[in-house]
Every structure is written in C-alpha cells, then in structure tokens.
Amino acid sequence: MSVFLLILIGFLSVTPQEKELVITQKTITVSGQTSIGSFNCSFNRNGMRDTLALNSQTNNSVLNFNIPVSEFACGNFLLNRDFRKTIKAEEFPKCQVKVANLRKNQQHYTCKLTVNIVGKTLVFDNFKLDNTKDGLEGKLSLSFTELALEAPKKMGGLIKVEEQLDLQIVLGF
C-alpha cells in the first residue's frame, strides 16, 4: 500500500512538460482605418534565433526585442513619415515588446505581453496567441487615447484616422 502511495504522489508532482520554442521571425504590424481606406505599418525581423521556454516553472524565460521606429514600413515614404510623426519617433525612437511566461492551453497559448510605445508601458497578463501556419499570432486593439496620442488629420480634416489601432504580433518558428 505504501509503495502505491509513493508512486501516486510521484505522478501527481510531475510538472507540465517544459519545452522550448526557437523563434526565428518576429513581425509586428500596426494597422488602422482612415476616412479613405486602411493602412498597415510593419516591422519584420527574420533569421534571428531566440529561445522561449514553454510552461516554465521559473518564469524567467523572456523574449525581449527592441524595435527602431524608423524600421516600420508603411508602403511609401509619405506614409512612413506620417506614421513616425504620429508616434513621436523623434522623442521615442524605439518601441519595446516583451513576451514572458508562455503557457500552452488547449487550443492556444497565453503569455504576459508588455509593450512600451511612445513612453507608455502596457501590460497584458493573459495575452492570447493562436498557433497558425506562420507561428504564434496574437492581436490586440489600442486607441490613440490610450497611448496619449492624437489621431492625425490631413487636408484640413478631410482625411482622418480612426481612433482604434490594431496591433498584430507574429512569432515564427
């Protein structure tokens, strides 16, 4: 009986299997709507190899990347310039994204996501990441107000950017 109890306690104390993901691509896309259409500004970094522990019990596995705002590409130099001006690139030349505490759930993953942009630090404790063909992908919506920014207007207010911004994060492996 005592041997059975020891074996049972041994099985119950087993932690979820830890695994490491090797991240080779990081993509951040900021998109939004204007009164005349939509826009997408992306940062993409390929060929890097960062390791992120999955279900780590120590919670010290962190994927941290700094993004020079000047490396966001919006499709043409005018949009690039407007985007950089809107997010105050001269005052805040870098954005930082940090992924920590990655956990596997039934159909998706969760993590603690920290985004530092325009001097504001936003923390999302249970950020959902879906497993897609491109890797782990998560989306969130922000507002200009949340970032203490003013939605830009052009041509005397004829062209307006809507208040909501969508942020997509893809961690490829």
Rosetta blueprint (number, residue, H / E / L):
1 M L
2 S H
3 V H
4 F H
5 L H
6 L H
7 I H
8 L H
9 I H
10 G H
11 F H
12 L H
13 S L
14 V L
15 T L
16 P L
17 Q L
18 E L
19 K E
20 E E
21 L E
22 V E
23 I E
24 T E
25 Q E
26 K E
27 T E
28 I E
29 T E
30 V E
31 S E
32 G E
33 Q E
34 T E
35 S L
36 I L
37 G E
38 S E
39 F E
40 N E
41 C E
42 S E
43 F E
44 N E
45 R E
46 N E
47 G E
48 M E
49 R E
50 D E
51 T E
52 L E
53 A E
54 L E
55 N L
56 S L
57 Q L
58 T L
59 N L
60 N L
61 S L
62 V E
63 L E
64 N E
65 F E
66 N E
67 I E
68 P E
69 V H
70 S H
71 E H
72 F L
73 A E
74 C L
75 G L
76 N L
77 F H
78 L H
79 L H
80 N H
81 R H
82 D H
83 F H
84 R H
85 K H
86 T H
87 I L
88 K L
89 A L
90 E L
91 E L
92 F L
93 P L
94 K E
95 C E
96 Q E
97 V E
98 K E
99 V E
100 A E
101 N E
102 L E
103 R E
104 K E
105 N L
106 Q L
107 Q L
108 H E
109 Y E
110 T E
111 C E
112 K E
113 L E
114 T E
115 V E
116 N E
117 I E
118 V L
119 G L
120 K E
121 T E
122 L E
123 V E
124 F E
125 D E
126 N E
127 F E
128 K E
129 L E
130 D E
131 N E
132 T E
133 K L
134 D L
135 G E
136 L E
137 E E
138 G E
139 K E
140 L E
141 S E
142 L E
143 S E
144 F L
145 T L
146 E L
147 L L
148 A L
149 L L
150 E L
151 A L
152 P L
153 K E
154 K E
155 M H
156 G H
157 G H
158 L L
159 I E
160 K E
161 V E
162 E E
163 E E
164 Q E
165 L E
166 D E
167 L E
168 Q E
169 I E
170 V E
171 L E
172 G E
173 F L
